[in-house]
Amino acid sequence: MIHYNLACDKGHAFEGWFSSSDDFDRQVARRLVTCPSCGSVSKQLMAPAVSTARKKEARRELVMDQAQKETVAKLKELVKSIRENAEDVGERFPDEARKIHYGEADQRGLIGKATAEEAIALIEEGIEIAPLPVLPDDTN
């Protein structure tokens, strides 16, 4: 949708929403878009909508209230703590998790990578695993 600021020959201001610029032109040609007071119409000069960091932050503010920001901050702290206190075994995660579960390796915290199929197999074997959440970078 396109939003146009419109005006008439007498300076009355109004606005309209159109599916395209061509849609606006067709409606004007058919006299479907006119000033309610005098019947004329013209588009006004408009600045394009530009996305800025401030606008993105304002949208984030609308989406995430203070309580949600605090929850995300706490989750980020938890994920950081898990990463700092676990051994990252990368692609070996399923094998290492099994070794620990079956007593073939010392008990320790692990993080790593597993495909969906590997994760399902681990869970079906009774091995407790959980994915680490991916959180937004800036919640301030």
N, C-alpha and C positions, 0 to 999 in steps of 0.2 A: 504494500500500500504506500502511496505517496501522499504526503500532506502538503497542501498549498495554502499560503496566505493569499487571500484575494481582496480586491477592492473594486469600487465602481468609479465612474467618472466624477461623482460628487464627493468622493472621499470616504464613503462608508466601508468599513473593514469587516470581513468575515472570512471563513476558512472552509476548506473542503478536503475530503479524502477520496483518492481515486486509485484504481488498480494499476494505472500506468499513465504516462504523459499522453499517449494516444487516446486513452479513455477520457481524460480531461478535454482534449480537443474535440472529440466526438460529442460529448455532452454540451459543450459550449455551442458547437455548430447547430445542435438540435434545440438550443435555447433552454436546456434543462438546468443549466447553472447560470444564475443571474442574481444580482443584488435584490434582496427582498423589498427594498425601498424604491429603487429607480429602474431596475431591469438591466443595467449594464454590468460588465465584469472584465477584470484583467488580473493576471498573476502579478504578485509583488515579488521584488527581489528577496531571495532567501539565502541564508548561509547553509551550507551542507552540514548534516549531522556528522560530527567528527568524534570518534571514540578516543577518550583520553584516560590517563591513569586515574585522574580524579573521578571521572564518570564511572570507571570500573569499580573503584573503591565505594562509590555511592551505591552502586547496584549491589555490591557485596554486603554493604550495611543493611540494605533492605532485606537481603536473604538471610543474613546471619546476625542474630541479636547478641547481646553481651553474654548471656548464659551459654549460648552455643559456642561463642568464641572461647570461653573459659573451658568448656568441655573439650574442644579441639586442642587447646593448649595442653590440657592434662593428658590427652591421648598422645600428643607428640612427645611429652616427657616420658610416658610409659614406653613408647616405641624406642626412644633413645636409650632408655635404661636397659631394655631387652637386648638391643644391639650391642651395647657396651659390655654386657655380662654374658654373652653367648659366643660360641665359636661359629664363625661363618664357614660352612663347609661347601658352599656353592652347590654344584650339580650332584655332589655326593650325598646330599641330604637324605634321600630315601634309604640308602644303604647304611649310613651312620645312625639314623633313627632306629632302624631295625636292630643294629648291633647293640645299642643301648637297651632297647626294649627286651631283647632276648639274653641280656647279661654278658654279651661278648665284648663290651667296651664299658668304660667307667661312665657313671651317671654324670651328665653335664648338659648345660643348655646349648641348643643348636639353633642356628638359622641357616637357611639355604634356599635352594630352588627345587621345585618338584612340578611335574606336569599335573594336570587335573586327574589323569588316570592314576599316576603314582600316589597322589594325595588320597584318592578314594581307596586305593589298595591298602595304604597305611592305616586309614581309619577302620577299614573292614578287619584288619588284623588286631585291632584294639590299641593301636598306637595313637596316643593323644597328640594331635598337631593342631595348629591354628595359623591362618594367614595373618601377616602384619598389615594393618590398614595403610593405604596411601592417603596422606593428608595434604591439604593445601599448604603451600610454602609460607604465605604471609597471612596471619590471622590478627595482626595488631590493629 
